[in-house]
Amino acid sequence: MKNVTHSFVFLAHWPFAGSFGLNTDILATNLINLTVVVGVLIFFGKGVCASCLLKDLLDNRKQRILSTIRNSEELRRGTLEQLEKARIRLQKVELEADEYRMNGYSEIEREKANLINATSISLEQLEKSKNETLFFEKQRAMNQVRQRVFQQAVQGALGTLNSCLNTELHFRTIRANIGILGAIEWKR
């Protein structure tokens, strides 16, 4: 492999005068190549119209380009339709989102008002219950105090009566009370 590479390098360094060599002049090389290509076309293309072949090639290329343009236009129209549908769908979704948002806010406000009302009603009921409980406890306490005062008064009166009453006074009191009760019975 190394020898093949060296041989090409060696060919590139051959002298130009009187021997075979590689032409490194790009302009001259292209003219030679074009001459060779035109000669080959003329030799092999005998009986074939070069302009007809060229015209057919150009027509085929033109048809492919036109069909590609038509396909691109159809794809563009389809894409534009899809874009318009997507925009309409986006607007619809945005409207629904706004509606849900507004309904959500109004629902939150409604629930807030309901909660405040329910809480205030509960507080009023608790206040009423507290006041009733305080009233009943006050009444009960007053009744207990009355009962104790009454018991103490009765005990004191009994003690006083027992110490002051003798048997004679006791019988007179009983007769007077019986007389009062008899009068009440007789009036009925």
Beta strands, then each sheet from edge to edge (+ up, - down):
end
